[in-house]
Amino acid sequence: MPGHAGPAGTAQRSDWAYRARATLRLAAIAAGLALTAACRQGGYGSEAQSPPPVAVQQAALALTGRVVDAAHVLDAQTVTALTARLEQLERESGPQFVVATTPSLGGREIEAYATDLANTWRLGDAKRNGGLLLLVAPNERRVRIGVGFGLEDTLPDELCARIIAERILPLYRKGDLQGGTVAGADALIAELTAHSPRPAGKTGS
């Protein structure tokens, strides 16, 4: 997918971009769960002045399942298979993991968009804060992994950045959006499965 050239040294990239700090943080509040950006990256100082989550409402992304493919990146068979794996992960290990694609970020940075989306969907539960979001924006060539507080030890920033750089981006740059999205989701599922203790008497399938 061709990109748009930008001035050298800026934080923008002409292809798929990711942040060195790839997590969002889930924090429980009285009304539910709030998602806030973990930090501000260079070149995005105006991020704090982002508007309310209008872009999310305009995109009409409803939480219809564990896979929300609003940008039509995945075929039906892949959606079914990935949904089954994500549901199994939630049943056996606990984390609530959603893979989402959006046709547009509505002019916003992906960090703010993902924050509002996860807030709207209330990913994870209030006790464990075990929410996880893999968000892909093909139009803007952006991808982000949002990790709840309860999963930060299992999915630290460096690991999330490595999964994006080594598993997702190589396929995206070849034009294989479906393959890259599935590869990233599978890598995250593998990490969560490996680090989540199973209940007594529960064996792997």
C-alpha positions in Angstrom: 0.0 0.0 0.0 1.7 3.2 -1.1 2.2 5.9 1.6 2.5 9.6 1.5 6.0 11.0 1.9 6.5 13.4 4.8 9.3 15.6 6.1 12.3 13.7 7.4 12.6 13.4 11.2 8.9 13.7 11.9 6.9 11.2 14.0 4.8 10.4 11.0 5.7 7.4 8.8 4.8 6.7 5.2 3.8 3.1 5.9 2.4 1.3 8.9 3.4 3.1 12.1 3.5 2.0 15.6 4.6 3.5 18.9 7.5 2.4 21.0 5.1 2.5 23.9 2.2 0.5 22.6 0.0 0.2 25.6 -3.1 1.9 26.8 -4.0 1.6 30.5 -7.3 0.5 31.9 -8.2 2.1 35.2 -11.3 1.3 37.2 -13.5 4.2 38.2 -16.8 4.5 40.0 -18.8 4.6 36.8 -16.9 1.7 35.1 -13.6 1.5 33.3 -11.7 4.4 31.9 -8.9 4.1 29.3 -6.1 6.7 29.2 -3.1 7.0 27.1 0.0 5.6 28.8 2.2 8.6 27.7 2.5 11.3 25.0 4.8 10.5 22.1 7.0 13.1 20.4 5.2 15.1 17.7 1.8 14.7 19.3 1.7 17.3 21.9 -1.8 18.4 21.0 -3.1 15.0 21.8 -4.4 16.2 25.2 -6.8 18.6 23.3 -8.5 15.8 21.3 -12.2 16.2 21.1 -14.7 13.9 22.8 -15.2 10.4 21.3 -17.3 11.8 18.4 -15.1 9.9 15.9 -16.0 6.6 17.5 -19.7 7.4 17.3 -19.4 8.5 13.7 -17.6 5.3 12.8 -20.6 3.4 14.3 -18.4 0.6 15.7 -20.6 -1.6 17.7 -19.2 -4.3 19.9 -20.8 -7.2 17.9 -18.3 -9.8 19.0 -14.7 -10.5 19.7 -13.9 -9.5 16.2 -15.2 -6.2 14.9 -14.1 -5.9 11.2 -15.7 -2.6 10.2 -12.9 -2.0 7.6 -13.6 -5.4 6.0 -10.0 -6.6 6.3 -10.9 -10.2 7.2 -12.9 -12.8 5.3 -15.9 -14.5 6.9 -14.0 -17.7 7.5 -11.2 -15.9 9.3 -13.6 -13.9 11.4 -15.3 -17.1 12.5 -12.0 -18.9 13.3 -10.5 -15.9 15.1 -13.7 -15.3 17.1 -13.6 -18.9 18.3 -10.0 -18.5 19.5 -10.7 -15.3 21.3 -13.8 -16.7 23.0 -11.8 -19.8 24.1 -9.1 -17.5 25.5 -11.7 -15.6 27.6 -13.3 -18.8 28.9 -10.1 -20.5 29.8 -7.7 -17.7 30.8 -9.9 -14.7 31.6 -8.7 -11.8 29.4 -11.3 -10.1 27.2 -9.5 -9.6 23.9 -11.1 -7.8 21.0 -9.7 -7.4 17.5 -11.1 -4.4 15.7 -10.6 -2.7 12.3 -12.0 0.8 11.5 -12.5 2.4 8.1 -11.5 5.8 9.5 -10.0 7.4 12.6 -12.1 10.5 11.9 -9.0 12.7 11.8 -7.8 11.7 15.2 -4.7 10.0 16.5 -5.1 6.2 16.9 -4.2 6.5 20.6 -7.2 8.8 21.4 -9.5 6.8 19.1 -8.5 3.5 20.8 -9.0 5.0 24.2 -12.5 6.2 23.5 -13.4 2.9 21.7 -12.2 0.8 24.7 -14.1 3.1 27.1 -17.3 2.8 25.0 -17.0 -1.0 24.9 -15.8 -1.3 28.6 -13.3 -4.0 27.8 -12.1 -6.1 30.7 -13.7 -6.4 34.1 -13.4 -3.9 37.0 -11.6 -6.3 39.3 -8.8 -7.6 37.0 -8.6 -4.9 34.3 -7.9 -7.6 31.9 -8.9 -5.9 28.7 -6.9 -6.1 25.4 -7.6 -4.3 22.1 -5.8 -4.8 18.8 -6.9 -1.9 16.6 -6.2 -1.6 12.9 -6.9 1.6 10.8 -6.1 0.6 7.2 -7.0 4.0 5.7 -4.5 5.8 8.0 -2.0 2.9 8.0 -2.0 2.7 11.8 -2.1 -0.2 14.2 -2.2 -0.2 18.0 -2.3 -2.6 20.9 -4.1 -1.5 24.0 -3.4 -3.4 27.2 -5.2 -3.2 30.5 -3.4 -2.7 33.8 -4.1 -6.3 34.8 -2.2 -7.6 31.7 0.8 -5.3 31.8 3.2 -7.8 33.4 2.2 -10.4 30.7 2.2 -7.9 27.8 4.8 -5.2 28.6 5.4 -2.3 26.2 8.5 -3.9 24.7 6.7 -7.1 23.8 3.8 -5.3 22.2 6.1 -3.2 20.1 8.0 -6.4 19.1 4.8 -8.2 18.1 3.8 -5.2 15.9 7.2 -4.8 14.4 8.0 -8.5 13.8 4.6 -10.2 13.3 2.2 -7.6 12.0 4.1 -5.0 10.0 6.0 -7.3 7.7 2.8 -8.7 6.3 1.0 -5.4 6.2 3.9 -4.0 4.1 3.3 -6.8 1.6 -0.4 -5.8 1.4 -1.5 -8.8 3.5 -3.7 -7.0 6.0 -5.6 -10.1 6.9 -2.5 -12.2 7.5 -0.8 -9.5 9.6 -3.9 -8.9 11.8 -4.3 -12.7 12.4 -0.5 -13.1 13.1 -0.6 -10.3 15.6 -3.7 -11.6 17.3 -2.3 -15.1 17.4 1.0 -13.9 19.0 -1.0 -12.1 21.7 -3.2 -15.1 22.3 -0.1 -17.3 22.7 1.5 -15.0 25.2 -1.7 -14.7 27.3 -2.3 -18.5 27.2 1.3 -19.2 28.2 1.2 -16.9 31.2 -2.3 -17.5 32.5 -2.7 -20.3 35.1 -5.5 -22.7 34.4 -8.0 -23.7 37.1 -7.3 -27.0 38.9 -8.2 -30.0 36.8 -8.3 -27.9 33.6 -6.1 -29.3 30.8 -5.3 -27.9 27.4 -7.0 -29.1 24.3 
